[in-house]
Amino acid sequence: MDHRTLEAIRKMATVAIEAEMMRALEQSANKYLGDRVAAIIEHLHDAPEDGGRGNAPTGGPGKAKR
């Protein structure tokens, strides 16, 4: 094989590897973020010990006055 052929194969291999890396990274990020969102939603819906408000805002010092 001559130099040009090897260079062409190298470029194609680089493109293929980068595409596969991006696909794998996207899948991994989607799984991680999906798991995090699921954990947050589950936490927000946990049964509260105070009789039903859960983790909803309590209207403490940051509550807007009307």
N, CA, C and O atoms as a Tripos MOL2 file, in Angstrom:
@<TRIPOS>MOLECULE
protein
  264   263    66     0     0
PROTEIN
NO_CHARGES

@<TRIPOS>ATOM
      1 N           0.8530   -1.1900    0.0000 N.3       1 MET1
      2 CA          0.0000    0.0000    0.0000 C.3       1 MET1
      3 C           0.8880    1.2390    0.0000 C.2       1 MET1
      4 O           1.9520    1.2750    0.6180 O.2       1 MET1
      5 N           0.4230    2.2190   -0.6960 N.am      2 ASP2
      6 CA          1.2030    3.4470   -0.7130 C.3       2 ASP2
      7 C           0.7400    4.3910    0.3990 C.2       2 ASP2
      8 O          -0.2370    4.1220    1.0990 O.2       2 ASP2
      9 N           1.4430    5.4700    0.5390 N.am      3 HIS3
     10 CA          1.1980    6.4370    1.6180 C.3       3 HIS3
     11 C          -0.2140    7.0320    1.5470 C.2       3 HIS3
     12 O          -0.8640    7.2140    2.5760 O.2       3 HIS3
     13 N          -0.6840    7.3340    0.3330 N.am      4 ARG4
     14 CA         -2.0180    7.9440    0.1880 C.3       4 ARG4
     15 C          -3.1230    6.9870    0.6080 C.2       4 ARG4
     16 O          -4.1090    7.3990    1.2210 O.2       4 ARG4
     17 N          -2.9610    5.7230    0.2820 N.am      5 THR5
     18 CA         -3.9620    4.7220    0.6660 C.3       5 THR5
     19 C          -4.0180    4.5860    2.1820 C.2       5 THR5
     20 O          -5.0990    4.5560    2.7710 O.2       5 THR5
     21 N          -2.8560    4.5040    2.8050 N.am      6 LEU6
     22 CA         -2.8170    4.3960    4.2620 C.3       6 LEU6
     23 C          -3.4270    5.6280    4.9270 C.2       6 LEU6
     24 O          -4.1450    5.5120    5.9200 O.2       6 LEU6
     25 N          -3.1420    6.7930    4.3850 N.am      7 GLU7
     26 CA         -3.6970    8.0270    4.9480 C.3       7 GLU7
     27 C          -5.2190    8.0440    4.8060 C.2       7 GLU7
     28 O          -5.9160    8.4830    5.7210 O.2       7 GLU7
     29 N          -5.7410    7.5760    3.6810 N.am      8 ALA8
     30 CA         -7.1920    7.5210    3.4740 C.3       8 ALA8
     31 C          -7.8410    6.5470    4.4530 C.2       8 ALA8
     32 O          -8.8930    6.8430    5.0190 O.2       8 ALA8
     33 N          -7.2220    5.3930    4.6510 N.am      9 ILE9
     34 CA         -7.7520    4.4050    5.6040 C.3       9 ILE9
     35 C          -7.7120    4.9760    7.0180 C.2       9 ILE9
     36 O          -8.6580    4.7940    7.7850 O.2       9 ILE9
     37 N          -6.6380    5.6580    7.3650 N.am     10 ARG10
     38 CA         -6.5120    6.2630    8.6910 C.3      10 ARG10
     39 C          -7.6260    7.2890    8.9300 C.2      10 ARG10
     40 O          -8.2170    7.3200   10.0100 O.2      10 ARG10
     41 N          -7.9120    8.1210    7.9350 N.am     11 LYS11
     42 CA         -8.9740    9.1250    8.0760 C.3      11 LYS11
     43 C         -10.3390    8.4660    8.2470 C.2      11 LYS11
     44 O         -11.1390    8.8920    9.0800 O.2      11 LYS11
     45 N         -10.6040    7.4190    7.4510 N.am     12 MET12
     46 CA        -11.8910    6.7180    7.5800 C.3      12 MET12
     47 C         -12.0180    6.0550    8.9490 C.2      12 MET12
     48 O         -13.0850    6.0840    9.5620 O.2      12 MET12
     49 N         -10.9340    5.4650    9.4210 N.am     13 ALA13
     50 CA        -10.9570    4.8230   10.7360 C.3      13 ALA13
     51 C         -11.2020    5.8510   11.8330 C.2      13 ALA13
     52 O         -11.9480    5.5890   12.7770 O.2      13 ALA13
     53 N         -10.5820    7.0110   11.7130 N.am     14 THR14
     54 CA        -10.7790    8.0770   12.7020 C.3      14 THR14
     55 C         -12.2330    8.5190   12.7380 C.2      14 THR14
     56 O         -12.8020    8.6960   13.8150 O.2      14 THR14
     57 N         -12.8380    8.7000   11.5710 N.am     15 VAL15
     58 CA        -14.2480    9.1040   11.5040 C.3      15 VAL15
     59 C         -15.1320    8.0370   12.1420 C.2      15 VAL15
     60 O         -16.0380    8.3590   12.9100 O.2      15 VAL15
     61 N         -14.8740    6.7720   11.8290 N.am     16 ALA16
     62 CA        -15.6840    5.6820   12.3790 C.3      16 ALA16
     63 C         -15.5450    5.5970   13.8980 C.2      16 ALA16
     64 O         -16.5380    5.4220   14.6050 O.2      16 ALA16
     65 N         -14.3330    5.7180   14.3930 N.am     17 ILE17
     66 CA        -14.0980    5.6370   15.8380 C.3      17 ILE17
     67 C         -14.7430    6.8170   16.5550 C.2      17 ILE17
     68 O         -15.3620    6.6390   17.6050 O.2      17 ILE17
     69 N         -14.6050    8.0180   15.9990 N.am     18 GLU18
     70 CA        -15.2170    9.1930   16.6300 C.3      18 GLU18
     71 C         -16.7370    9.0700   16.6620 C.2      18 GLU18
     72 O         -17.3670    9.4310   17.6560 O.2      18 GLU18
     73 N         -17.3300    8.5650   15.5820 N.am     19 ALA19
     74 CA        -18.7850    8.3850   15.5470 C.3      19 ALA19
     75 C         -19.2260    7.3860   16.6130 C.2      19 ALA19
     76 O         -20.2250    7.6090   17.2970 O.2      19 ALA19
     77 N         -18.4970    6.2980   16.7540 N.am     20 GLU20
     78 CA        -18.8460    5.2890   17.7600 C.3      20 GLU20
     79 C         -18.6610    5.8390   19.1740 C.2      20 GLU20
     80 O         -19.4690    5.5590   20.0590 O.2      20 GLU20
     81 N         -17.5980    6.6210   19.3890 N.am     21 MET21
     82 CA        -17.3850    7.2370   20.7080 C.3      21 MET21
     83 C         -18.5260    8.1860   21.0500 C.2      21 MET21
     84 O         -19.0130    8.1880   22.1810 O.2      21 MET21
     85 N         -18.9550    8.9880   20.0870 N.am     22 MET22
     86 CA        -20.0490    9.9340   20.3280 C.3      22 MET22
     87 C         -21.3500    9.1930   20.6370 C.2      22 MET22
     88 O         -22.1080    9.6050   21.5150 O.2      22 MET22
     89 N         -21.6070    8.0980   19.9140 N.am     23 ARG23
     90 CA        -22.8150    7.3130   20.1580 C.3      23 ARG23
     91 C         -22.7890    6.7220   21.5700 C.2      23 ARG23
     92 O         -23.7840    6.7860   22.2930 O.2      23 ARG23
     93 N         -21.6580    6.1500   21.9530 N.am     24 ALA24
     94 CA        -21.5310    5.5490   23.2790 C.3      24 ALA24
     95 C         -21.6380    6.6120   24.3700 C.2      24 ALA24
     96 O         -22.2710    6.3790   25.4000 O.2      24 ALA24
     97 N         -21.0290    7.7660   24.1550 N.am     25 LEU25
     98 CA        -21.0980    8.8510   25.1340 C.3      25 LEU25
     99 C         -22.5280    9.3480   25.2920 C.2      25 LEU25
    100 O         -22.9790    9.6020   26.4090 O.2      25 LEU25
    101 N         -23.2440    9.4870   24.1760 N.am     26 GLU26
    102 CA        -24.6330    9.9340   24.2370 C.3      26 GLU26
    103 C         -25.4970    8.9310   25.0030 C.2      26 GLU26
    104 O         -26.3150    9.3270   25.8320 O.2      26 GLU26
    105 N         -25.3210    7.6420   24.7330 N.am     27 GLN27
    106 CA        -26.0810    6.6210   25.4560 C.3      27 GLN27
    107 C         -25.7760    6.6680   26.9490 C.2      27 GLN27
    108 O         -26.6830    6.5870   27.7780 O.2      27 GLN27
    109 N         -24.5100    6.7970   27.2830 N.am     28 SER28
    110 CA        -24.1080    6.8390   28.6830 C.3      28 SER28
    111 C         -24.6760    8.0690   29.3850 C.2      28 SER28
    112 O         -25.1820    7.9710   30.5030 O.2      28 SER28
    113 N         -24.5920    9.2180   28.7320 N.am     29 ALA29
    114 CA        -25.1180   10.4510   29.3220 C.3      29 ALA29
    115 C         -26.6270   10.3690   29.4930 C.2      29 ALA29
    116 O         -27.1560   10.7870   30.5230 O.2      29 ALA29
    117 N         -27.3270    9.8340   28.4960 N.am     30 ASN30
    118 CA        -28.7820    9.7060   28.5990 C.3      30 ASN30
    119 C         -29.1740    8.7830   29.7430 C.2      30 ASN30
    120 O         -30.1220    9.0710   30.4740 O.2      30 ASN30
    121 N         -28.4530    7.6740   29.9070 N.am     31 LYS31
    122 CA        -28.7580    6.7550   31.0100 C.3      31 LYS31
    123 C         -28.5090    7.4330   32.3500 C.2      31 LYS31
    124 O         -29.3420    7.3540   33.2520 O.2      31 LYS31
    125 N         -27.3620    8.0990   32.4830 N.am     32 TYR32
    126 CA        -27.0290    8.7660   33.7400 C.3      32 TYR32
    127 C         -28.0640    9.8360   34.0730 C.2      32 TYR32
    128 O         -28.5750    9.8860   35.1920 O.2      32 TYR32
    129 N         -28.3690   10.6880   33.1000 N.am     33 LEU33
    130 CA        -29.3310   11.7660   33.3550 C.3      33 LEU33
    131 C         -30.7230   11.2100   33.6190 C.2      33 LEU33
    132 O         -31.4450   11.7260   34.4730 O.2      33 LEU33
    133 N         -31.1040   10.1690   32.8990 N.am     34 GLY34
    134 CA        -32.4020    9.5370   33.1390 C.3      34 GLY34
    135 C         -32.4880    8.9680   34.5470 C.2      34 GLY34
    136 O         -33.5030    9.1210   35.2260 O.2      34 GLY34
    137 N         -31.4160    8.3110   34.9820 N.am     35 ASP35
    138 CA        -31.3840    7.7650   36.3430 C.3      35 ASP35
    139 C         -31.4520    8.8780   37.3830 C.2      35 ASP35
    140 O         -32.1340    8.7370   38.3980 O.2      35 ASP35
    141 N         -30.7480    9.9850   37.1370 N.am     36 ARG36
    142 CA        -30.7610   11.1060   38.0920 C.3      36 ARG36
    143 C         -32.1460   11.7260   38.1820 C.2      36 ARG36
    144 O         -32.6380   11.9980   39.2770 O.2      36 ARG36
    145 N         -32.7820   11.9510   37.0250 N.am     37 VAL37
    146 CA        -34.1250   12.5350   37.0180 C.3      37 VAL37
    147 C         -35.0980   11.6010   37.7230 C.2      37 VAL37
    148 O         -35.9430   12.0560   38.4940 O.2      37 VAL37
    149 N         -34.9880   10.3050   37.4690 N.am     38 ALA38
    150 CA        -35.8640    9.3380   38.1340 C.3      38 ALA38
    151 C         -35.6670    9.3780   39.6460 C.2      38 ALA38
    152 O         -36.6400    9.3140   40.3980 O.2      38 ALA38
    153 N         -34.4220    9.4830   40.0980 N.am     39 ALA39
    154 CA        -34.1500    9.5460   41.5350 C.3      39 ALA39
    155 C         -34.7260   10.8210   42.1440 C.2      39 ALA39
    156 O         -35.2620   10.7900   43.2520 O.2      39 ALA39
    157 N         -34.6210   11.9350   41.4320 N.am     40 ILE40
    158 CA        -35.1670   13.2000   41.9390 C.3      40 ILE40
    159 C         -36.6830   13.1190   42.0340 C.2      40 ILE40
    160 O         -37.2680   13.5260   43.0380 O.2      40 ILE40
    161 N         -37.3210   12.5950   40.9920 N.am     41 ILE41
    162 CA        -38.7840   12.4730   41.0030 C.3      41 ILE41
    163 C         -39.2240   11.5370   42.1190 C.2      41 ILE41
    164 O         -40.1940   11.8180   42.8220 O.2      41 ILE41
    165 N         -38.5200   10.4310   42.2830 N.am     42 GLU42
    166 CA        -38.8570    9.4980   43.3570 C.3      42 GLU42
    167 C         -38.7180   10.1820   44.7180 C.2      42 GLU42
    168 O         -39.5620   10.0000   45.5950 O.2      42 GLU42
    169 N         -37.6660   10.9580   44.8910 N.am     43 HIS43
    170 CA        -37.4550   11.6680   46.1510 C.3      43 HIS43
    171 C         -38.5940   12.6520   46.4110 C.2      43 HIS43
    172 O         -39.0680   12.7820   47.5400 O.2      43 HIS43
    173 N         -39.0260   13.3400   45.3610 N.am     44 LEU44
    174 CA        -40.1040   14.3180   45.5210 C.3      44 LEU44
    175 C         -41.4380   13.6580   45.8570 C.2      44 LEU44
    176 O         -42.3050   14.2830   46.4670 O.2      44 LEU44
    177 N         -41.6040   12.4050   45.4630 N.am     45 HIS45
    178 CA        -42.8660   11.7130   45.7130 C.3      45 HIS45
    179 C         -42.8090   10.7660   46.9080 C.2      45 HIS45
    180 O         -43.7730   10.0450   47.1690 O.2      45 HIS45
    181 N         -41.7080   10.7570   47.6290 N.am     46 ASP46
    182 CA        -41.6210    9.9080   48.8210 C.3      46 ASP46
    183 C         -42.7230   10.2780   49.7960 C.2      46 ASP46
    184 O         -43.1100   11.4420   49.8970 O.2      46 ASP46
    185 N         -43.2230    9.2870   50.5100 N.am     47 ALA47
    186 CA        -44.2770    9.5350   51.4970 C.3      47 ALA47
    187 C         -43.7210   10.4030   52.6210 C.2      47 ALA47
    188 O         -42.7200   10.0430   53.2410 O.2      47 ALA47
    189 N         -44.3440   11.5170   52.8860 N.am     48 PRO48
    190 CA        -43.8710   12.4090   53.9470 C.3      48 PRO48
    191 C         -44.2830   11.9040   55.3260 C.2      48 PRO48
    192 O         -45.2340   11.1370   55.4730 O.2      48 PRO48
    193 N         -43.5560   12.3480   56.3040 N.am     49 GLU49
    194 CA        -43.8840   11.9970   57.6840 C.3      49 GLU49
    195 C         -44.7770   13.0440   58.3240 C.2      49 GLU49
    196 O         -45.2220   12.8600   59.4570 O.2      49 GLU49
    197 N         -45.0500   14.1480   57.6200 N.am     50 ASP50
    198 CA        -45.8230   15.2370   58.2130 C.3      50 ASP50
    199 C         -47.2930   15.2160   57.7960 C.2      50 ASP50
    200 O         -48.0080   16.1950   58.0120 O.2      50 ASP50
    201 N         -47.7490   14.1180   57.2040 N.am     51 GLY51
    202 CA        -49.1610   14.0070   56.9070 C.3      51 GLY51
    203 C         -49.5710   14.3940   55.5030 C.2      51 GLY51
    204 O         -50.7660   14.5680   55.2610 O.2      51 GLY51
    205 N         -48.6590   14.5370   54.5700 N.am     52 GLY52
    206 CA        -49.1070   14.7050   53.2130 C.3      52 GLY52
    207 C         -48.4550   15.7610   52.3520 C.2      52 GLY52
    208 O         -48.7080   15.7820   51.1470 O.2      52 GLY52
    209 N         -47.6320   16.6380   52.8930 N.am     53 ARG53
    210 CA        -47.0670   17.6860   52.0410 C.3      53 ARG53
    211 C         -45.8170   17.2290   51.2920 C.2      53 ARG53
    212 O         -45.4350   17.8700   50.3130 O.2      53 ARG53
    213 N         -45.1800   16.1680   51.7080 N.am     54 GLY54
    214 CA        -43.9800   15.7100   51.0190 C.3      54 GLY54
    215 C         -42.8900   16.7600   51.0570 C.2      54 GLY54
    216 O         -42.6370   17.3740   52.0940 O.2      54 GLY54
    217 N         -42.2610   16.9550   49.9450 N.am     55 ASN55
    218 CA        -41.1800   17.9310   49.8560 C.3      55 ASN55
    219 C         -41.6390   19.2080   49.1710 C.2      55 ASN55
    220 O         -40.8200   19.9490   48.6270 O.2      55 ASN55
    221 N         -42.9280   19.4710   49.1930 N.am     56 ALA56
    222 CA        -43.4560   20.6850   48.5810 C.3      56 ALA56
    223 C         -42.9880   21.8930   49.3820 C.2      56 ALA56
    224 O         -42.7350   21.7790   50.5810 O.2      56 ALA56
    225 N         -42.8720   23.0470   48.7320 N.am     57 PRO57
    226 CA        -42.4710   24.2580   49.4580 C.3      57 PRO57
    227 C         -43.4200   24.5390   50.6200 C.2      57 PRO57
    228 O         -44.6260   24.3160   50.5190 O.2      57 PRO57
    229 N         -42.8670   25.0250   51.7070 N.am     58 THR58
    230 CA        -43.6700   25.2330   52.9120 C.3      58 THR58
    231 C         -44.1480   26.6610   53.0690 C.2      58 THR58
    232 O         -44.9270   26.9500   53.9780 O.2      58 THR58
    233 N         -43.7060   27.5540   52.2140 N.am     59 GLY59
    234 CA        -44.1260   28.9440   52.3550 C.3      59 GLY59
    235 C         -43.4010   29.6470   53.4780 C.2      59 GLY59
    236 O         -43.9660   30.5170   54.1410 O.2      59 GLY59
    237 N         -42.1630   29.2770   53.6950 N.am     60 GLY60
    238 CA        -41.3500   29.8760   54.7490 C.3      60 GLY60
    239 C         -40.9340   31.2880   54.4100 C.2      60 GLY60
    240 O         -41.7010   32.0150   53.7790 O.2      60 GLY60
    241 N         -39.7450   31.7010   54.8080 N.am     61 PRO61
    242 CA        -39.2900   33.0830   54.6500 C.3      61 PRO61
    243 C         -39.3030   33.5760   53.2030 C.2      61 PRO61
    244 O         -39.4240   34.7800   52.9740 O.2      61 PRO61
    245 N         -39.1810   32.6820   52.2250 N.am     62 GLY62
    246 CA        -39.1350   33.1130   50.8390 C.3      62 GLY62
    247 C         -40.4960   33.2950   50.2020 C.2      62 GLY62
    248 O         -40.5780   33.6230   49.0190 O.2      62 GLY62
    249 N         -41.5750   33.0910   50.9570 N.am     63 LYS63
    250 CA        -42.9200   33.1660   50.3920 C.3      63 LYS63
    251 C         -43.2620   34.6080   50.0220 C.2      63 LYS63
    252 O         -43.0090   35.5420   50.7830 O.2      63 LYS63
    253 N         -43.8460   34.7630   48.8300 N.am     64 ALA64
    254 CA        -44.2420   36.1030   48.3830 C.3      64 ALA64
    255 C         -45.4590   36.5700   49.1700 C.2      64 ALA64
    256 O         -46.3710   35.7880   49.4420 O.2      64 ALA64
    257 N         -45.4680   37.8440   49.5340 N.am     65 LYS65
    258 CA        -46.5990   38.4070   50.2760 C.3      65 LYS65
    259 C         -47.5980   38.9820   49.3000 C.2      65 LYS65
    260 O         -47.2250   39.5820   48.2920 O.2      65 LYS65
    261 N         -48.8620   38.7990   49.6010 N.am     66 ARG66
    262 CA        -49.9230   39.3290   48.7310 C.3      66 ARG66
    263 C         -50.7140   40.3650   49.4520 C.2      66 ARG66
    264 O         -51.6510   40.9290   48.8880 O.2      66 ARG66
@<TRIPOS>BOND
     1     1     2 1
     2     2     3 1
     3     3     4 2
     4     3     5 am
     5     5     6 1
     6     6     7 1
     7     7     8 2
     8     7     9 am
     9     9    10 1
    10    10    11 1
    11    11    12 2
    12    11    13 am
    13    13    14 1
    14    14    15 1
    15    15    16 2
    16    15    17 am
    17    17    18 1
    18    18    19 1
    19    19    20 2
    20    19    21 am
    21    21    22 1
    22    22    23 1
    23    23    24 2
    24    23    25 am
    25    25    26 1
    26    26    27 1
    27    27    28 2
    28    27    29 am
    29    29    30 1
    30    30    31 1
    31    31    32 2
    32    31    33 am
    33    33    34 1
    34    34    35 1
    35    35    36 2
    36    35    37 am
    37    37    38 1
    38    38    39 1
    39    39    40 2
    40    39    41 am
    41    41    42 1
    42    42    43 1
    43    43    44 2
    44    43    45 am
    45    45    46 1
    46    46    47 1
    47    47    48 2
    48    47    49 am
    49    49    50 1
    50    50    51 1
    51    51    52 2
    52    51    53 am
    53    53    54 1
    54    54    55 1
    55    55    56 2
    56    55    57 am
    57    57    58 1
    58    58    59 1
    59    59    60 2
    60    59    61 am
    61    61    62 1
    62    62    63 1
    63    63    64 2
    64    63    65 am
    65    65    66 1
    66    66    67 1
    67    67    68 2
    68    67    69 am
    69    69    70 1
    70    70    71 1
    71    71    72 2
    72    71    73 am
    73    73    74 1
    74    74    75 1
    75    75    76 2
    76    75    77 am
    77    77    78 1
    78    78    79 1
    79    79    80 2
    80    79    81 am
    81    81    82 1
    82    82    83 1
    83    83    84 2
    84    83    85 am
    85    85    86 1
    86    86    87 1
    87    87    88 2
    88    87    89 am
    89    89    90 1
    90    90    91 1
    91    91    92 2
    92    91    93 am
    93    93    94 1
    94    94    95 1
    95    95    96 2
    96    95    97 am
    97    97    98 1
    98    98    99 1
    99    99   100 2
   100    99   101 am
   101   101   102 1
   102   102   103 1
   103   103   104 2
   104   103   105 am
   105   105   106 1
   106   106   107 1
   107   107   108 2
   108   107   109 am
   109   109   110 1
   110   110   111 1
   111   111   112 2
   112   111   113 am
   113   113   114 1
   114   114   115 1
   115   115   116 2
   116   115   117 am
   117   117   118 1
   118   118   119 1
   119   119   120 2
   120   119   121 am
   121   121   122 1
   122   122   123 1
   123   123   124 2
   124   123   125 am
   125   125   126 1
   126   126   127 1
   127   127   128 2
   128   127   129 am
   129   129   130 1
   130   130   131 1
   131   131   132 2
   132   131   133 am
   133   133   134 1
   134   134   135 1
   135   135   136 2
   136   135   137 am
   137   137   138 1
   138   138   139 1
   139   139   140 2
   140   139   141 am
   141   141   142 1
   142   142   143 1
   143   143   144 2
   144   143   145 am
   145   145   146 1
   146   146   147 1
   147   147   148 2
   148   147   149 am
   149   149   150 1
   150   150   151 1
   151   151   152 2
   152   151   153 am
   153   153   154 1
   154   154   155 1
   155   155   156 2
   156   155   157 am
   157   157   158 1
   158   158   159 1
   159   159   160 2
   160   159   161 am
   161   161   162 1
   162   162   163 1
   163   163   164 2
   164   163   165 am
   165   165   166 1
   166   166   167 1
   167   167   168 2
   168   167   169 am
   169   169   170 1
   170   170   171 1
   171   171   172 2
   172   171   173 am
   173   173   174 1
   174   174   175 1
   175   175   176 2
   176   175   177 am
   177   177   178 1
   178   178   179 1
   179   179   180 2
   180   179   181 am
   181   181   182 1
   182   182   183 1
   183   183   184 2
   184   183   185 am
   185   185   186 1
   186   186   187 1
   187   187   188 2
   188   187   189 am
   189   189   190 1
   190   190   191 1
   191   191   192 2
   192   191   193 am
   193   193   194 1
   194   194   195 1
   195   195   196 2
   196   195   197 am
   197   197   198 1
   198   198   199 1
   199   199   200 2
   200   199   201 am
   201   201   202 1
   202   202   203 1
   203   203   204 2
   204   203   205 am
   205   205   206 1
   206   206   207 1
   207   207   208 2
   208   207   209 am
   209   209   210 1
   210   210   211 1
   211   211   212 2
   212   211   213 am
   213   213   214 1
   214   214   215 1
   215   215   216 2
   216   215   217 am
   217   217   218 1
   218   218   219 1
   219   219   220 2
   220   219   221 am
   221   221   222 1
   222   222   223 1
   223   223   224 2
   224   223   225 am
   225   225   226 1
   226   226   227 1
   227   227   228 2
   228   227   229 am
   229   229   230 1
   230   230   231 1
   231   231   232 2
   232   231   233 am
   233   233   234 1
   234   234   235 1
   235   235   236 2
   236   235   237 am
   237   237   238 1
   238   238   239 1
   239   239   240 2
   240   239   241 am
   241   241   242 1
   242   242   243 1
   243   243   244 2
   244   243   245 am
   245   245   246 1
   246   246   247 1
   247   247   248 2
   248   247   249 am
   249   249   250 1
   250   250   251 1
   251   251   252 2
   252   251   253 am
   253   253   254 1
   254   254   255 1
   255   255   256 2
   256   255   257 am
   257   257   258 1
   258   258   259 1
   259   259   260 2
   260   259   261 am
   261   261   262 1
   262   262   263 1
   263   263   264 2
@<TRIPOS>SUBSTRUCTURE
     1 MET1         2 RESIDUE 1 A MET
     2 ASP2         6 RESIDUE 1 A ASP
     3 HIS3        10 RESIDUE 1 A HIS
     4 ARG4        14 RESIDUE 1 A ARG
     5 THR5        18 RESIDUE 1 A THR
     6 LEU6        22 RESIDUE 1 A LEU
     7 GLU7        26 RESIDUE 1 A GLU
     8 ALA8        30 RESIDUE 1 A ALA
     9 ILE9        34 RESIDUE 1 A ILE
    10 ARG10       38 RESIDUE 1 A ARG
    11 LYS11       42 RESIDUE 1 A LYS
    12 MET12       46 RESIDUE 1 A MET
    13 ALA13       50 RESIDUE 1 A ALA
    14 THR14       54 RESIDUE 1 A THR
    15 VAL15       58 RESIDUE 1 A VAL
    16 ALA16       62 RESIDUE 1 A ALA
    17 ILE17       66 RESIDUE 1 A ILE
    18 GLU18       70 RESIDUE 1 A GLU
    19 ALA19       74 RESIDUE 1 A ALA
    20 GLU20       78 RESIDUE 1 A GLU
    21 MET21       82 RESIDUE 1 A MET
    22 MET22       86 RESIDUE 1 A MET
    23 ARG23       90 RESIDUE 1 A ARG
    24 ALA24       94 RESIDUE 1 A ALA
    25 LEU25       98 RESIDUE 1 A LEU
    26 GLU26      102 RESIDUE 1 A GLU
    27 GLN27      106 RESIDUE 1 A GLN
    28 SER28      110 RESIDUE 1 A SER
    29 ALA29      114 RESIDUE 1 A ALA
    30 ASN30      118 RESIDUE 1 A ASN
    31 LYS31      122 RESIDUE 1 A LYS
    32 TYR32      126 RESIDUE 1 A TYR
    33 LEU33      130 RESIDUE 1 A LEU
    34 GLY34      134 RESIDUE 1 A GLY
    35 ASP35      138 RESIDUE 1 A ASP
    36 ARG36      142 RESIDUE 1 A ARG
    37 VAL37      146 RESIDUE 1 A VAL
    38 ALA38      150 RESIDUE 1 A ALA
    39 ALA39      154 RESIDUE 1 A ALA
    40 ILE40      158 RESIDUE 1 A ILE
    41 ILE41      162 RESIDUE 1 A ILE
    42 GLU42      166 RESIDUE 1 A GLU
    43 HIS43      170 RESIDUE 1 A HIS
    44 LEU44      174 RESIDUE 1 A LEU
    45 HIS45      178 RESIDUE 1 A HIS
    46 ASP46      182 RESIDUE 1 A ASP
    47 ALA47      186 RESIDUE 1 A ALA
    48 PRO48      190 RESIDUE 1 A PRO
    49 GLU49      194 RESIDUE 1 A GLU
    50 ASP50      198 RESIDUE 1 A ASP
    51 GLY51      202 RESIDUE 1 A GLY
    52 GLY52      206 RESIDUE 1 A GLY
    53 ARG53      210 RESIDUE 1 A ARG
    54 GLY54      214 RESIDUE 1 A GLY
    55 ASN55      218 RESIDUE 1 A ASN
    56 ALA56      222 RESIDUE 1 A ALA
    57 PRO57      226 RESIDUE 1 A PRO
    58 THR58      230 RESIDUE 1 A THR
    59 GLY59      234 RESIDUE 1 A GLY
    60 GLY60      238 RESIDUE 1 A GLY
    61 PRO61      242 RESIDUE 1 A PRO
    62 GLY62      246 RESIDUE 1 A GLY
    63 LYS63      250 RESIDUE 1 A LYS
    64 ALA64      254 RESIDUE 1 A ALA
    65 LYS65      258 RESIDUE 1 A LYS
    66 ARG66      262 RESIDUE 1 A ARG
